[in-house]
């Protein structure tokens, strides 16, 4: 069995092209790394922090989508008659203690690290560590939560990078920014809500996001890799890894979406 350590992960990340001072938005899968990881998720976080150093900035999504309007849930354990009760009783989002969900154990581990900051959105937050952590996480918009005034938009401003570590483009949240920017027919807005603290008091707050379809994100990634030289592919432990500049991906995806969704 392959034994994976912080040292071997650090080596693999550097070989791939991750480097000190980089702003890096990471999407990960612990399972995809394979082998036996000594230290589990903290070993991966330690390796990423060691490579980028405090002069860099590490960013991960730490969504808490359990705290959303139950009417939007695809798999719903509650009847419509219970939805208002859920809205009234859902605990408020608190960046320091609200766990992420469906983000993976590496992201949830990273959220708890010393000096990690977390953005304020009650459902679609990101966490960041390093030189630009405050800039990345500050003042995330409640509406259109992964658009310009969001950690994804801030990574774009910083000319940051995206690392897909054992996951595909369907997990690449930077494509949400491209979706917001793209102009194609039939775009619409969807209402949502979450419990959060407003001036220290719990409230159920409603907000709107443009409806985002992720069904073609994998196709965007395939085309991006085939038509550009922007993606560095390699292995980190047993996981397939893809490293790319976020601006190149987002700009390409805007054009792809305007061409292909307009024709759909």
Secondary structure per residue as TSV (DSSP state, phi and psi in degrees):
chain	resnum	aa	ss	phi	psi
A	1	X	-	360.0	138.3
A	2	X	-	-68.1	126.9
A	3	X	E	-97.5	121.8
A	4	X	E	-108.5	132.1
A	5	X	-	-129.7	169.5
A	6	X	H	-56.6	-38.4
A	7	X	H	-65.9	-44.5
A	8	X	H	-68.8	-36.6
A	9	X	H	-66.1	-40.6
A	10	X	H	-59.5	-44.6
A	11	X	H	-60.4	-47.1
A	12	X	H	-65.6	-39.7
A	13	X	H	-63.6	-42.1
A	14	X	H	-65.5	-40.6
A	15	X	H	-62.3	-34.4
A	16	X	H	-69.3	-34.4
A	17	X	T	129.3	2.1
A	18	X	-	-70.8	137.2
A	19	X	-	-146.5	166.8
A	20	X	T	-60.3	140.4
A	21	X	T	84.9	-1.8
A	22	X	-	-77.7	141.9
A	23	X	E	-90.7	120.0
A	24	X	E	-133.4	117.9
A	25	X	E	-96.2	118.2
A	26	X	E	-114.6	135.9
A	27	X	E	-120.9	130.0
A	28	X	E	-135.8	162.1
A	29	X	-	-140.3	116.2
A	30	X	H	-63.8	-41.0
A	31	X	H	-60.5	-37.6
A	32	X	H	-65.9	-23.1
A	33	X	H	-66.4	-24.6
A	34	X	-	69.0	-169.6
A	35	X	S	58.9	-156.8
A	36	X	E	-119.0	115.4
A	37	X	E	-93.1	113.8
A	38	X	T	-71.4	113.4
A	39	X	T	98.1	-5.5
A	40	X	T	56.7	-140.9
A	41	X	H	-56.6	-40.9
A	42	X	H	-58.4	-29.8
A	43	X	H	-63.2	-37.6
A	44	X	H	-71.0	-45.7
A	45	X	H	-61.8	-43.8
A	46	X	H	-58.3	-41.8
A	47	X	H	-65.1	-43.9
A	48	X	H	-62.4	-43.7
A	49	X	H	-66.3	-38.2
A	50	X	H	-64.8	-38.7
A	51	X	H	-73.0	-46.3
A	52	X	H	-79.4	-22.6
A	53	X	-	65.3	165.9
A	54	X	T	-62.5	-13.6
A	55	X	T	-77.9	-13.2
A	56	X	S	-98.7	-175.9
A	57	X	E	-139.8	122.3
A	58	X	E	-102.0	132.0
A	59	X	E	-130.1	136.5
A	60	X	E	-141.5	146.2
A	61	X	E	-71.1	138.1
A	62	X	-	-132.9	51.2
A	63	X	-	-58.6	145.9
A	64	X	-	-124.0	64.7
A	65	X	T	-75.6	-2.2
A	66	X	T	-64.3	-24.3
A	67	X	S	-96.2	64.1
A	68	X	S	-135.3	174.3
A	69	X	-	-67.3	127.9
A	70	X	G	-61.6	-20.4
A	71	X	G	-67.5	-16.8
A	72	X	G	-95.9	-5.1
A	73	X	-	-75.7	130.3
A	74	X	S	-68.8	-46.4
A	75	X	S	-107.2	109.3
A	76	X	-	-118.7	117.2
A	77	X	S	-79.6	-6.2
A	78	X	S	-110.2	148.2
A	79	X	-	-80.8	158.4
A	80	X	G	-55.2	-30.0
A	81	X	G	-67.8	-20.7
A	82	X	G	-93.7	-8.3
A	83	X	H	-61.8	-41.4
A	84	X	H	-66.5	-33.1
A	85	X	H	-64.7	-41.8
A	86	X	H	-61.0	-45.5
A	87	X	H	-60.8	-36.5
A	88	X	H	-76.2	-28.4
A	89	X	H	-108.7	-7.9
A	90	X	-	-59.9	127.4
A	91	X	-	-62.6	149.4
A	92	X	-	-73.5	151.8
A	93	X	B	-66.5	129.4
A	94	X	-	-131.5	113.2
A	95	X	T	-52.0	-34.5
A	96	X	T	-74.9	-28.5
A	97	X	T	-125.3	-19.9
A	98	X	-	-67.5	121.1
A	99	X	-	-72.2	153.9
A	100	X	-	-78.2	162.4
A	101	X	-	-142.0	144.7
A	102	X	S	60.2	22.4
A	103	X	S	-103.0	-14.2
A	104	X	-	97.2	158.5
A	105	X	H	-72.2	-27.3
A	106	X	H	-67.7	-45.5
A	107	X	H	-62.1	-44.1
A	108	X	H	-66.5	-36.2
A	109	X	H	-64.5	-46.6
A	110	X	H	-58.1	-39.5
A	111	X	H	-55.2	-31.1
A	112	X	T	-90.9	-2.1
A	113	X	S	-71.3	151.5
A	114	X	T	-57.9	141.6
A	115	X	T	69.6	9.3
A	116	X	-	-83.8	131.9
A	117	X	E	-104.1	152.4
A	118	X	E	-130.5	140.2
A	119	X	-	-75.0	170.8
A	120	X	-	-91.9	-5.5
A	121	X	-	-69.3	130.8
A	122	X	S	-70.6	-14.2
A	123	X	S	-125.3	-31.5
A	124	X	S	-123.8	56.6
A	125	X	-	-84.0	163.0
A	126	X	E	-130.0	152.6
A	127	X	E	-115.8	150.5
A	128	X	E	-146.8	150.9
A	129	X	E	-138.2	141.0
A	130	X	E	116.0	-161.2
A	131	X	T	-57.1	-43.6
A	132	X	T	-108.6	21.7
A	133	X	H	-59.6	-41.7
A	134	X	H	-63.8	-46.2
A	135	X	H	-60.7	-42.7
A	136	X	H	-65.8	-39.9
A	137	X	H	-95.9	-11.7
A	138	X	T	-75.0	140.3
A	139	X	T	55.8	43.4
A	140	X	-	-64.6	132.8
A	141	X	-	-66.8	143.7
A	142	X	S	-74.5	-44.0
A	143	X	S	-84.6	148.2
A	144	X	S	49.3	62.7
A	145	X	T	-72.0	-13.3
A	146	X	T	-123.3	33.1
A	147	X	S	-104.6	-138.3
A	148	X	S	-64.4	-48.8
A	149	X	S	-91.6	67.2
A	150	X	S	-149.5	166.1
A	151	X	H	-56.4	-33.1
A	152	X	H	-64.6	-45.0
A	153	X	H	-63.2	-34.3
A	154	X	H	-70.0	-37.6
A	155	X	H	-61.9	-38.6
A	156	X	H	-61.4	-45.4
A	157	X	H	-59.6	-34.5
A	158	X	T	-84.5	2.7
A	159	X	T	53.1	49.8
A	160	X	-	-82.6	-177.0
A	161	X	E	-118.4	159.6
A	162	X	E	-119.3	133.7
A	163	X	E	-118.8	118.1
A	164	X	E	-97.4	108.9
A	165	X	E	-109.5	89.3
A	166	X	S	82.1	12.3
A	167	X	-	-131.1	163.8
A	168	X	-	-98.1	-177.3
A	169	X	G	-67.5	-17.6
A	170	X	G	-65.7	-16.2
A	171	X	G	-100.2	6.4
A	172	X	-	-87.3	95.4
A	173	X	T	-65.5	-17.9
A	174	X	H	-63.4	-22.9
A	175	X	H	-69.7	-20.5
A	176	X	H	-64.9	-39.4
A	177	X	H	-62.3	-42.3
A	178	X	H	-61.7	-39.7
A	179	X	H	-62.7	-41.5
A	180	X	H	-62.9	-38.6
A	181	X	H	-77.6	-27.3
A	182	X	-	-70.1	143.7
A	183	X	-	-109.3	110.0
A	184	X	-	-148.1	162.0
A	185	X	T	-66.4	157.0
A	186	X	T	70.2	20.6
A	187	X	-	-67.4	143.6
A	188	X	-	-143.6	164.1
A	189	X	E	-106.1	144.2
A	190	X	E	-120.7	136.4
A	191	X	E	-84.3	145.8
A	192	X	E	-146.7	-179.6
A	193	X	E	-162.4	159.4
A	194	X	E	-152.5	158.7
A	195	X	E	-89.0	132.8
A	196	X	E	-153.7	169.3
A	197	X	E	-90.6	127.6
A	198	X	E	-122.6	113.7
A	199	X	T	53.3	39.3
A	200	X	T	83.4	-0.1
A	201	X	E	-119.4	140.1
A	202	X	E	-67.6	132.7
A	203	X	E	-140.2	152.9
A	204	X	E	-92.3	117.9
A	205	X	E	-113.8	134.5
A	206	X	E	-101.5	151.6
A	207	X	E	-155.0	173.4
A	208	X	E	-130.9	142.4
A	209	X	E	-129.4	145.3
A	210	X	E	-63.9	137.7
A	211	X	-	-63.3	126.2
A	212	X	-	-116.0	126.3
A	213	X	-	-101.0	127.1
A	214	X	-	-101.7	4.1
A	215	X	T	-65.2	-21.8
A	216	X	T	-109.3	10.4
A	217	X	H	-63.1	-38.6
A	218	X	H	-64.1	-38.9
A	219	X	H	-66.3	-38.2
A	220	X	H	-59.6	-46.8
A	221	X	H	-61.0	-42.2
A	222	X	H	-61.2	-46.2
A	223	X	H	-65.3	-40.9
A	224	X	H	-59.5	-42.9
A	225	X	H	-69.8	-37.0
A	226	X	H	-75.1	-32.1
A	227	X	H	-102.2	-6.5
A	228	X	-	-131.9	170.4
A	229	X	S	-109.9	31.8
A	230	X	-	-89.9	-12.2
A	231	X	-	-106.0	127.4
A	232	X	E	-99.4	119.3
A	233	X	E	-109.3	144.5
A	234	X	E	-172.0	-163.5
A	235	X	E	-121.0	137.7
A	236	X	E	-121.5	112.4
A	237	X	T	55.2	-127.9
A	238	X	T	-94.8	0.9
A	239	X	E	-86.8	139.4
A	240	X	E	-74.5	131.6
A	241	X	E	-123.6	143.4
A	242	X	E	-130.2	126.1
A	243	X	E	-119.9	131.8
A	244	X	E	-153.5	155.2
A	245	X	E	-72.0	131.3
A	246	X	H	-65.4	-40.0
A	247	X	H	-60.3	-43.5
A	248	X	H	-61.2	-42.8
A	249	X	H	-64.6	-49.9
A	250	X	H	-63.3	-45.8
A	251	X	H	-62.4	-40.9
A	252	X	H	-63.9	-44.5
A	253	X	H	-66.0	-34.8
A	254	X	H	-58.0	-48.9
A	255	X	H	-62.9	-43.7
A	256	X	H	-60.3	-44.9
A	257	X	H	-66.1	-42.7
A	258	X	H	-65.0	-31.7
A	259	X	H	-79.3	-46.1
A	260	X	H	-88.5	-38.9
A	261	X	H	-72.9	-30.7
A	262	X	H	-64.3	-30.8
A	263	X	H	-87.4	-11.0
A	264	X	-	-72.0	360.0
